[in-house]
Amino acid sequence: MQLSDVIGKLDTSTALPKYQQLSRAIERAIEQGALPKGDALPAERDIATDMAVSRITVRKALDGLVENGLLDRRRGAGTFIAGRVEKPFSRLSSFSEDMAGRGWKARSEWIDRSQGIITPEESLSLGLGPGTKVHRFTRIRYADDTPMALETAIVPSFALAGAGPVEGSLYTALEETGCRPVRALQRLRAVKFNTEQAARLGVSEGDAGLFIERRGFLANGTTVELTQSYYRGDAYDFVAELHA
């Protein structure tokens, strides 16, 4: 396979650097499913010849996609469309957006959708007063047909038009009311799945997982999201870029 057969040739009339053109073209192909997960890309030298660019340009384009979790380099084997999900800590995005960005279809199996009065513990975590009405959502999140996470989200009722609109992405529903978080705090710890969690995620009891708690905030500091998720440790990686 020649990569140009999938992504086309680069535009020589634009001022956009070639490595960015190449990176974006590959990303689009992944999002559209033209480059399925698990498939191998041609060797860098073959991509360079095919796309009429230098190997340095190819390496720079692929480096960015590897960093964002879209590609996976395997020593001695080559570069592949990522079969695991890598979630950059620095990017505030929803599960649905993360999956779409990797060419996977996100879906949910609902366990609970309810509305009630905030509990004292939720009030402390969300920084909202007693009596505040909240929506609670618990669901299994899937990438294609693979269960990836067990997720519970608590959202103040003022941030949503209702529980019904949250069929897919919570952030899409929050965006529709102008209440999508603009920043968030996350904490992560390693866990072992109990019997119920393991059964829902299709793994074995005692398998390793990641517990992620996220609090999302509006620009004025109001908390609009408290999400607690248990991710499969064998299928989900969190990555962070550090600077000196």
MIBA-80428 format. One line per 3 residues: for each residue x, y, z of N, C-alpha, C. Coordinates in pm, 1 decimal. Layout:
BEGIN
X:Y:Z:X:Y:Z:X:Y:Z; ...
//
This chain:
BEGIN
83.4:-120.8:0.0:0.0:0.0:0.0:86.0:124.5:0.0; 52.1:217.5:-87.7:115.0:348.4:-83.2:24.6:442.5:-4.2; 85.3:517.3:84.9:6.6:605.4:171.1:-71.0:708.3:90.7
-12.7:753.7:-19.4:-80.2:855.7:-100.8:-211.3:804.5:-159.5; -224.7:672.4:-174.1:-350.4:616.0:-224.0:-463.5:637.7:-124.0; -426.7:654.3:3.9:-525.4:672.2:110.2:-546.8:818.9:142.5
-438.6:895.2:154.6:-450.2:1033.7:201.1:-434.7:1136.6:89.9; -396.6:1092.5:-31.0:-374.9:1186.2:-140.3:-238.2:1252.4:-132.1; -209.4:1334.8:-227.7:-82.2:1406.0:-231.4:-90.5:1534.7:-148.9
24.3:1589.5:-112.7:28.0:1714.1:-37.5:6.2:1832.3:-130.2; -45.3:1940.1:-73.5:-75.0:2062.1:-148.9:50.5:2149.5:-153.5; 107.3:2162.5:-270.0:230.6:2241.2:-283.8:204.0:2391.6:-289.5
76.1:2431.5:-299.1:44.6:2574.3:-312.9:19.0:2642.0:-178.4; 11.8:2564.3:-70.6:-17.7:2621.2:60.2:109.6:2652.1:136.8; 98.5:2747.9:229.7:213.5:2784.2:312.2:226.3:2693.7:434.3
127.9:2606.3:456.4:132.0:2516.3:571.3:249.1:2420.2:556.2; 333.9:2409.9:658.6:449.5:2320.0:649.4:407.7:2179.0:609.0; 495.0:2113.7:534.7:461.4:1981.4:482.1:439.6:1879.0:593.0
515.2:1889.9:701.3:497.0:1791.0:807.9:358.8:1804.5:871.3; 307.4:1929.4:878.8:173.2:1949.5:933.4:67.4:1898.4:836.2; 87.8:1921.7:706.8:-4.8:1868.1:607.3:-11.9:1716.5:616.2
105.3:1654.9:626.1:111.4:1508.9:631.3:45.8:1457.0:759.0; 75.7:1521.3:870.9:18.6:1480.7:998.6:-132.8:1490.6:995.8; -184.5:1602.9:946.9:-329.3:1622.8:944.9:-397.9:1525.5:849.2
-333.4:1496.5:736.9:-392.4:1404.7:639.6:-401.7:1263.7:698.4; -298.7:1221.0:769.1:-301.1:1088.8:832.4:-407.6:1086.1:942.1; -415.4:1194.0:1021.3:-515.0:1200.2:1127.8:-655.8:1191.5:1071.7
-682.3:1261.9:962.9:-815.9:1256.1:900.8:-847.4:1113.5:853.7; -747.8:1048.8:795.7:-768.5:912.6:745.8:-799.8:817.0:860.0; -735.9:838.4:975.3:-764.3:755.5:1092.5:-906.0:781.9:1141.5
-944.3:911.2:1151.0:-1078.0:947.6:1198.5:-1186.4:889.3:1108.6; -1160.0:883.8:977.5:-1260.0:836.0:881.6:-1257.1:684.7:865.1; -1161.8:619.1:932.1:-1153.9:474.0:923.7:-1079.8:422.6:802.3
-1021.3:513.8:722.7:-945.7:471.2:605.1:-814.7:404.3:644.3; -765.0:436.6:764.1:-648.7:369.9:821.3:-695.0:303.1:949.9; -736.4:177.2:943.5:-795.0:109.4:1059.8:-691.6:82.5:1169.0
-740.5:74.6:1292.5:-652.5:45.4:1405.4:-584.2:-89.1:1384.5; -457.7:-92.6:1421.5:-378.9:-214.5:1408.6:-304.3:-226.1:1278.2; -343.2:-147.9:1176.4:-273.6:-152.3:1048.0:-135.8:-88.1:1059.5
-42.0:-139.5:981.8:93.5:-84.1:980.2:105.0:22.7:872.0; 175.9:130.8:902.5:209.1:229.6:801.4:331.2:181.7:722.5; 347.3:229.1:600.7:470.4:197.6:527.6:592.4:251.5:602.8
709.8:202.0:569.8:833.3:250.4:631.2:851.0:399.0:601.4; 918.7:468.4:690.3:934.6:613.8:675.1:1000.1:649.7:541.9; 1099.5:571.2:500.1:1166.9:602.5:373.4:1070.5:585.9:255.4
978.1:488.2:266.6:881.2:467.8:159.0:777.8:579.9:157.8; 736.7:625.6:276.8:644.1:738.9:283.5:709.3:863.2:224.1; 837.7:885.1:256.6:909.8:1002.3:205.4:912.5:1001.3:52.7
942.4:884.6:-5.9:947.0:873.8:-151.9:807.9:893.9:-211.7; 709.3:829.5:-152.7:572.4:835.5:-202.5:516.7:977.9:-197.9; 542.7:1048.7:-86.3:485.2:1181.8:-67.1:576.8:1293.6:-115.2
693.9:1257.9:-167.1:789.2:1355.5:-221.4:832.3:1457.3:-115.9; 867.3:1405.0:1.0:917.5:1489.3:109.4:1040.3:1421.5:169.6; 1108.9:1490.7:258.7:1227.3:1433.7:322.5:1186.7:1338.9:435.1
1279.5:1251.3:473.5:1251.6:1161.0:585.4:1238.5:1239.9:715.3; 1307.1:1353.1:724.6:1294.3:1438.2:843.5:1150.5:1488.2:855.5; 1090.8:1526.9:742.5:951.7:1572.6:741.5:858.3:1461.1:786.4
881.4:1341.4:734.3:798.7:1227.0:772.2:812.2:1198.1:921.2; 937.0:1195.5:970.2:959.4:1165.2:1110.9:890.3:1269.2:1200.5; 898.0:1396.7:1163.8:835.9:1501.7:1244.3:684.3:1486.5:1245.6
626.2:1452.3:1132.1:480.9:1433.4:1124.2:437.3:1315.2:1209.4; 510.9:1205.5:1199.9:473.2:1085.8:1274.3:497.9:1102.9:1423.9; 602.9:1176.8:1459.2:632.0:1201.5:1601.3:511.7:1264.3:1670.8
450.7:1363.4:1604.8:336.3:1430.8:1664.9:217.4:1337.7:1682.3; 196.2:1248.4:1586.8:84.4:1154.3:1595.1:109.3:1047.3:1700.8; 235.8:1008.2:1716.6:270.3:914.2:1823.6:246.8:979.4:1958.9
288.8:1106.0:1971.9:272.8:1179.0:2097.7:126.7:1192.0:2136.0; 39.7:1207.8:2036.2:-103.4:1222.5:2062.5:-176.6:1089.8:2072.3; -102.7:979.9:2062.3:-163.5:849.4:2081.9:-231.8:789.7:1960.7
-217.8:853.9:1843.6:-282.6:801.8:1723.7:-200.1:691.7:1658.0; -68.9:696.8:1674.7:19.8:595.4:1618.9:99.4:530.1:1731.0; 145.7:411.0:1702.1:222.0:334.2:1800.1:347.5:281.6:1731.9
465.3:325.1:1781.5:591.6:273.8:1726.6:632.9:148.8:1803.0; 665.8:44.1:1730.7:710.8:-80.5:1791.5:851.4:-109.0:1741.5; 942.8:-116.0:1835.0:1082.9:-135.2:1800.4:1101.4:-261.1:1715.4
1163.3:-240.6:1599.7:1191.9:-352.6:1511.3:1075.3:-397.8:1426.8; 956.9:-337.3:1447.9:838.3:-381.4:1374.1:780.7:-272.0:1285.0; 790.3:-147.3:1328.4:738.3:-38.3:1247.3:641.1:49.6:1323.1
560.7:124.2:1249.2:464.3:217.8:1306.5:323.9:171.7:1271.0; 237.0:166.6:1372.3:102.9:111.2:1354.6:-3.1:210.7:1401.5; -122.3:198.1:1344.9:-236.7:272.8:1395.1:-264.5:218.8:1535.0
-270.0:307.7:1634.4:-272.1:265.8:1774.4:-389.7:174.2:1804.6; -360.0:63.3:1871.6:-463.1:-28.5:1916.2:-505.1:1.1:2059.3; -420.7:74.2:2132.9:-455.9:123.1:2265.6:-496.1:268.5:2252.8
-562.3:319.1:2352.5:-595.5:460.5:2358.5:-493.5:529.3:2447.3; -433.6:636.2:2397.8:-345.8:718.2:2479.6:-411.6:853.6:2497.4; -435.3:889.7:2621.6:-505.1:1012.8:2654.7:-405.7:1113.7:2710.4
-374.9:1220.7:2635.2:-285.5:1322.7:2689.8:-350.5:1394.7:2807.4; -278.4:1407.0:2917.5:-330.8:1475.6:3034.8:-358.0:1623.0:3005.4; -282.6:1680.7:2912.1:-293.6:1824.3:2889.1:-414.8:1862.1:2805.2
-485.3:1765.8:2748.7:-597.5:1794.5:2661.0:-728.8:1767.8:2732.6; -815.0:1869.0:2739.6:-945.1:1855.5:2803.2:-1046.3:1814.8:2696.4; -1077.8:1687.8:2692.1:-1169.2:1636.0:2590.6:-1253.8:1525.1:2650.9
-1362.6:1494.7:2582.8:-1453.1:1390.8:2630.7:-1408.1:1254.2:2580.3; -1463.2:1150.4:2640.8:-1436.4:1014.1:2595.7:-1476.2:998.4:2449.1; -1593.0:1050.9:2413.1:-1640.4:1039.0:2275.1:-1545.0:1105.9:2177.9
-1494.1:1222.4:2214.6:-1399.4:1292.8:2128.1:-1268.0:1216.4:2116.2; -1222.0:1158.9:2227.1:-1099.0:1079.6:2223.4:-1113.5:961.0:2128.6; -1227.5:894.3:2134.5:-1248.4:777.9:2048.3:-1260.8:819.5:1901.8
-1336.1:926.4:1875.9:-1353.3:972.8:1737.9:-1219.5:1013.7:1678.0; -1134.0:1072.5:1759.6:-1002.9:1115.2:1711.4:-912.3:1000.2:1675.5; -950.1:879.6:1715.0:-869.6:761.5:1684.4:-941.4:666.3:1589.4
-1050.5:714.4:1532.0:-1122.3:634.0:1434.1:-1211.9:527.6:1494.5; -1241.2:538.3:1623.4:-1326.8:440.3:1691.5:-1462.7:503.6:1718.9; -1563.2:420.9:1728.2:-1698.0:469.2:1758.4:-1724.6:451.6:1907.3
-1755.2:560.3:1974.1:-1788.5:554.4:2117.0:-1936.9:525.7:2134.0; -1967.3:439.8:2228.8:-2106.9:416.0:2265.3:-2113.3:383.7:2414.0; -2234.4:384.8:2467.2:-2252.0:364.6:2610.5:-2355.9:257.5:2637.9
-2334.6:184.0:2744.1:-2436.9:95.9:2799.6:-2476.0:156.3:2933.6; -2600.0:205.8:2940.3:-2643.2:279.8:3058.1:-2673.7:186.3:3174.9; -2626.6:225.4:3291.8:-2656.6:155.0:3415.5:-2757.2:234.8:3497.7
-2739.5:368.3:3496.8:-2830.3:453.2:3574.3:-2830.7:593.8:3517.0; -2948.4:653.8:3507.9:-2966.0:796.0:3476.8:-3072.8:848.1:3572.1; -3033.7:937.5:3660.2:-3129.5:983.1:3760.9:-3102.5:1128.0:3798.3
-3199.3:1187.3:3868.8:-3186.7:1324.2:3917.6:-3225.5:1325.9:4065.1; -3154.2:1407.2:4143.2:-3184.9:1415.1:4285.4:-3117.9:1534.5:4349.6; -3122.6:1538.1:4481.0:-3060.0:1646.9:4557.1:-2916.8:1606.4:4591.3
-2828.9:1701.7:4582.3:-2687.6:1677.6:4607.2:-2666.0:1621.5:4748.2; -2575.7:1523.6:4759.6:-2543.1:1467.6:4890.4:-2434.4:1553.7:4955.7; -2415.9:1540.6:5087.3:-2309.7:1617.7:5153.1:-2172.0:1592.8:5091.9
-2141.4:1467.9:5057.3:-2012.2:1437.2:4996.1:-1999.1:1502.0:4859.2; -2106.8:1495.5:4778.4:-2105.2:1558.7:4645.9:-2094.7:1709.4:4659.0; -2162.1:1766.3:4758.6:-2157.5:1910.4:4781.3:-2015.0:1956.1:4809.0
-1942.7:1877.1:4886.9:-1804.7:1910.3:4919.4:-1715.7:1900.3:4795.3; -1735.2:1796.0:4716.5:-1652.4:1775.7:4597.3:-1680.9:1878.4:4488.8; -1807.9:1913.9:4473.6:-1846.8:2006.5:4367.8:-1842.3:2152.5:4411.7
-1838.1:2176.0:4541.5:-1837.7:2313.5:4589.5:-1971.4:2381.5:4569.4; -2079.5:2303.6:4571.4:-2214.1:2357.3:4553.4:-2293.7:2341.5:4682.0; -2388.8:2431.0:4702.9:-2462.1:2435.8:4828.2:-2562.9:2324.6:4845.4
-2602.3:2297.1:4970.6:-2706.7:2198.5:5000.0:-2835.5:2233.4:4925.5; -2905.7:2132.2:4880.9:-3030.8:2154.1:4809.6:-3014.9:2165.8:4659.5; -2889.9:2174.6:4610.3:-2867.4:2182.3:4466.4:-2914.1:2053.8:4399.2
-2987.0:2066.5:4290.3:-3029.9:1949.2:4214.3:-2917.6:1906.3:4119.5; -2898.4:1775.3:4110.4:-2792.5:1721.8:4024.8:-2845.5:1605.0:3941.8; -2780.8:1583.2:3827.5:-2802.4:1463.7:3747.5:-2688.5:1367.1:3777.3
-2721.8:1237.9:3781.0:-2620.2:1133.9:3799.4:-2628.7:1036.3:3683.6; -2514.1:1008.4:3625.1:-2507.6:918.2:3510.7:-2402.4:810.7:3537.0; -2441.2:686.5:3524.7:-2346.4:575.9:3535.9:-2359.7:489.5:3411.3
-2247.5:462.1:3347.1:-2252.2:385.2:3223.3:-2118.7:317.4:3195.7; -2123.8:216.0:3111.3:-2003.1:152.3:3059.8:-1972.4:218.9:2926.4; -1848.9:265.9:2909.2:-1809.4:332.2:2785.6:-1735.1:233.0:2696.5
-1777.1:228.1:2572.0:-1720.4:134.9:2475.1:-1646.2:209.3:2364.9; -1538.7:147.8:2314.6:-1473.8:188.3:2190.7:-1501.3:77.2:2090.9; -1583.0:106.3:1988.7:-1637.0:1.2:1903.4:-1708.7:-99.0:1994.2
-1663.9:-223.4:1999.2:-1731.2:-322.4:2083.2:-1650.3:-359.4:2206.4; -1547.1:-282.0:2235.9:-1461.6:-311.7:2350.6:-1498.0:-223.6:2469.1; -1537.0:-282.1:2584.1:-1562.2:-198.5:2702.2:-1432.1:-139.7:2753.6
-1429.6:-7.2:2769.3:-1306.3:61.5:2806.3:-1309.6:118.3:2947.4; -1427.3:163.6:2992.2:-1432.9:232.4:3121.1:-1570.3:219.8:3183.4; -1572.0:220.1:3314.7:-1694.4:228.1:3393.7:-1697.6:368.1:3453.1
-1797.4:448.0:3415.9:-1795.6:591.9:3442.4:-1920.1:637.2:3516.7; -1899.4:719.1:3619.7:-2009.3:784.6:3689.8:-1984.9:935.0:3688.3; -2081.6:1009.5:3638.1:-2070.1:1155.6:3630.6:-2183.2:1219.4:3710.1
-2149.2:1325.6:3783.1:-2247.1:1404.6:3857.8:-2239.6:1546.9:3805.0; -2353.1:1598.1:3760.9:-2358.0:1729.8:3696.7:-2472.6:1809.0:3756.9; -2449.9:1934.2:3799.0:-2560.8:2015.2:3849.8:-2667.1:2034.2:3742.6
-2792.5:2031.1:3784.4:-2903.1:2035.9:3688.4:-2903.8:2164.1:3606.0; -2853.3:2274.2:3661.5:-2855.7:2400.2:3586.2:-2767.7:2393.3:3462.0; -2675.7:2294.4:3457.5:-2581.8:2286.2:3345.6:-2635.5:2204.4:3229.2
-2750.7:2140.0:3248.4:-2807.1:2055.3:3144.2:-2952.7:2090.2:3120.2; -2995.6:2064.4:2996.1:-3135.6:2086.6:2963.7:-3222.9:1974.6:3020.0; -3160.4:1864.9:3058.8:-3231.2:1749.7:3114.0:-3145.0:1626.8:3100.7
-3190.2:1516.3:3156.3:-3112.1:1392.7:3149.6:-3123.2:1328.1:3012.6; -3235.3:1352.8:2943.2:-3258.6:1289.9:2814.2:-3153.8:1320.2:2708.8; -3111.4:1449.4:2695.8:-3017.5:1482.4:2588.6:-2882.4:1412.4:2599.2
-2847.8:1361.6:2715.5:-2717.4:1297.3:2729.9:-2728.5:1152.7:2683.3; -2724.2:1136.2:2552.4:-2726.9:1002.7:2494.6:-2585.9:957.1:2461.7; -2502.3:1049.8:2420.6:-2366.2:1017.0:2383.8:-2267.6:1093.0:2470.1
-2210.1:1197.6:2411.7:-2107.6:1274.5:2480.6:-2169.3:1370.4:2582.3; -2125.6:1360.2:2707.3:-2169.2:1454.7:2809.9:-2123.4:1595.1:2774.8; -2001.9:1607.7:2724.0:-1950.0:1740.6:2691.6:-2028.2:1807.0:2578.5
-2081.3:1727.6:2486.2:-2165.4:1785.0:2380.4:-2292.6:1842.1:2441.2; -2352.4:1768.8:2535.0:-2473.4:1816.9:2601.6:-2444.6:1942.4:2683.2; -2330.0:1947.4:2749.6:-2293.1:2065.8:2826.9:-2263.9:2184.5:2735.0
-2205.3:2155.7:2621.0:-2175.2:2263.5:2526.2:-2302.9:2328.9:2474.5; -2407.0:2250.1:2458.2:-2533.5:2302.6:2406.9:-2597.0:2402.3:2503.0; -2565.3:2393.6:2631.9:-2618.6:2488.7:2729.3:-2515.7:2595.0:2767.6
-2400.9:2594.3:2699.1:-2294.8:2690.3:2730.1:-2221.0:2657.6:2857.8; -2227.1:2532.0:2901.0:-2167.0:2493.0:3029.4:-2058.1:2387.0:3013.7; -1995.7:2382.3:2898.0:-1883.9:2288.7:2881.6:-1763.8:2339.2:2962.5
-1696.7:2250.3:3037.4:-1580.8:2294.3:3116.5:-1470.2:2351.2:3029.1; -1403.8:2452.7:3080.7:-1289.5:2510.8:3009.7:-1157.9:2471.5:3075.4; -1164.7:2419.4:3195.9:-1046.3:2364.4:3261.7:-1092.2:2255.3:3358.1
-998.8:2171.9:3400.3:-1034.8:2061.7:3489.1:-915.0:2021.9:3574.0; -945.4:1960.8:3686.0:-844.7:1899.0:3771.3:-868.1:1749.1:3769.8; -760.8:1673.5:3750.0:-772.6:1528.7:3746.9:-673.3:1466.3:3844.3
-715.4:1356.4:3904.5:-621.7:1277.3:3981.7:-638.7:1131.3:3942.2; -529.5:1059.4:3947.2:-525.9:923.0:3897.7:-460.3:833.2:4000.3; -511.9:712.5:4013.2:-442.9:613.8:4096.1:-467.6:474.1:4040.3
-375.0:384.1:4068.0:-387.7:246.7:4023.8:-483.7:172.5:4115.1; -564.4:84.9:4057.8:-660.2:6.2:4135.2:-661.2:-136.6:4082.2; -723.7:-225.0:4159.6:-754.3:-359.5:4114.4:-905.9:-374.0:4108.0
-954.6:-428.3:3998.2:-1098.4:-436.0:3979.1:-1161.9:-538.7:4072.6; -1277.1:-498.2:4131.5:-1351.4:-594.2:4211.2:-1437.7:-680.4:4118.7; -1514.8:-768.9:4177.2:-1591.2:-865.4:4097.8:-1688.7:-796.7:4003.0
-1764.1:-699.0:4054.1:-1864.9:-631.1:3972.0:-1799.6:-549.6:3861.3; -1696.0:-472.8:3895.3:-1628.3:-391.6:3795.4:-1568.3:-479.5:3685.3; -1505.3:-587.4:3725.2:-1442.8:-676.8:3627.7:-1546.4:-736.2:3532.7
-1662.1:-776.4:3586.8:-1766.4:-835.0:3503.4:-1818.4:-733.9:3401.1; -1834.5:-610.1:3441.9:-1886.7:-507.8:3351.0:-1786.0:-472.1:3242.4; -1656.6:-481.3:3272.7:-1553.0:-441.3:3177.9:-1493.0:-558.6:3101.6
-1539.3:-678.7:3129.9:-1492.3:-793.5:3055.1:-1350.0:-833.9:3086.6; -1306.9:-810.9:3211.2:-1172.9:-850.4:3254.3:-1187.1:-943.0:3374.9; -1074.2:-982.1:3430.8:-1076.8:-1072.5:3545.7:-1070.8:-995.1:3676.3
-1134.5:-1047.9:3777.5:-1127.0:-986.7:3909.5:-980.5:-976.5:3952.9; -943.6:-859.7:4005.5:-806.1:-838.2:4048.1:-715.7:-782.9:3941.0; -765.8:-772.6:3815.1:-685.0:-712.1:3708.8:-658.5:-565.2:3740.2
-548.7:-513.8:3686.5:-509.9:-375.1:3711.8:-594.3:-278.2:3629.9; -627.5:-166.6:3692.3:-701.1:-61.5:3624.3:-654.1:75.2:3669.6; -713.7:178.1:3610.9:-683.1:316.4:3646.6:-810.9:384.2:3694.8
-805.9:445.0:3810.8:-918.0:524.6:3861.1:-885.3:671.3:3835.2; -974.0:739.6:3763.7:-954.9:880.7:3729.4:-1071.7:960.4:3785.1; -1042.8:1062.7:3861.3:-1145.9:1155.5:3907.0:-1119.8:1290.6:3843.8
-1222.7:1343.6:3778.9:-1209.8:1474.4:3712.2:-1315.0:1569.5:3764.9; -1272.6:1690.3:3796.5:-1363.9:1799.7:3827.2:-1346.8:1905.6:3720.4; -1455.7:1937.1:3650.3:-1452.3:2034.4:3542.8:-1514.2:2165.8:3584.4
-1454.7:2277.3:3537.4:-1494.9:2411.3:3580.9:-1528.1:2501.6:3462.9; -1624.6:2591.2:3485.3:-1650.8:2699.9:3392.7:-1544.6:2808.1:3410.1; -1546.3:2906.3:3320.8:-1447.8:3013.8:3328.0:-1457.2:3093.3:3457.6
-1578.8:3099.4:3517.9:-1595.5:3174.9:3643.3:-1563.2:3092.8:3767.3; -1516.2:2968.8:3746.7:-1476.5:2884.8:3858.8:-1584.1:2789.8:3909.2; -1706.0:2800.2:3856.3:-1814.1:2711.3:3899.0:-1787.0:2568.8:3851.9
-1804.7:2472.3:3941.3:-1785.5:2332.2:3905.8:-1909.9:2280.0:3834.8; -1891.6:2219.8:3717.3:-2005.5:2168.2:3641.4:-1993.5:2018.3:3613.5; -1890.5:1956.7:3667.6:-1873.9:1813.9:3640.0:-1788.7:1748.9:3748.5
-1834.3:1636.1:3796.6:-1751.9:1547.9:3878.8:-1766.8:1409.0:3818.6; -1661.0:1361.1:3756.0:-1664.7:1231.2:3689.1:-1561.9:1138.2:3751.2; -1606.8:1020.4:3787.9:-1518.5:917.2:3840.8:-1525.3:797.4:3747.0
-1409.0:757.7:3697.4:-1403.6:653.2:3595.5:-1300.7:547.3:3631.7; -1335.4:424.2:3599.0:-1243.3:311.5:3613.2:-1209.1:262.3:3472.5; -1083.2:282.1:3432.0:-1039.2:245.2:3298.7:-963.7:113.1:3300.6
-980.5:36.4:3196.3:-904.7:-86.9:3182.2:-756.1:-56.0:3165.6; -674.8:-117.2:3248.2:-532.0:-93.1:3242.1:-464.8:-154.8:3121.9; -530.9:-253.2:3058.5:-469.6:-320.2:2943.7:-503.6:-252.7:2811.9
-583.2:-146.2:2815.5:-627.6:-85.8:2689.9:-621.3:66.0:2689.6; -584.8:128.2:2800.1:-589.6:273.9:2808.6:-463.7:325.7:2875.7; -395.7:420.0:2812.2:-276.9:482.9:2867.4:-300.9:632.3:2883.4
-252.2:689.4:2990.4:-252.2:834.3:3007.5:-108.2:882.6:2993.8; -89.5:984.7:2910.4:44.8:1034.8:2884.8:50.9:1183.3:2919.0; 168.9:1229.0:2958.1:188.5:1370.8:2990.3:321.2:1416.7:2931.9
319.0:1532.8:2870.0:441.4:1593.5:2819.2:497.7:1686.2:2925.8; 623.0:1669.1:2958.7:688.3:1747.3:3062.9:794.8:1838.1:3001.3; 810.2:1954.3:3059.5:912.5:2049.8:3013.2:1000.9:2091.3:3130.0
1129.7:2108.4:3102.9:1222.3:2154.3:3206.4:1203.5:2303.5:3226.0
//
